[in-house]
Amino acid sequence: MRATTSTEGWAYLEVMDSNGKKVYNEKIGFPEGTVIYPVSLTAYPKGVYTARLELPDGQVQFNKIVLQ
């Protein structure tokens, strides 16, 4: 995931399956600026997932992930 934040601090990453069930979560130390954070979902079944990333400055980003 790629994100830009104006504040250094903790970010919270959650990944939910197509039913809204949380399948992954992580607390990540984010520096100020642009960060590319790798997330591997290779161990998860095929399907559609939603990643929610809450940044230290309060921004919330959502990304759709399709595993085929």
C-alpha angles and dihedrals in degrees: 000000000000121000139163122210133176093209132062115227145081124337125193121218122194128176119199129190124231090276092056094252113146108240100169138020134172139172109225131192106230125194121213113275133032119340131184108204118189118224120186118204097168092119092058126089121259114277146088120306134181121217118204118195120187109196128210091254092056098259115139121206128191126199128184114223122195117196114197 
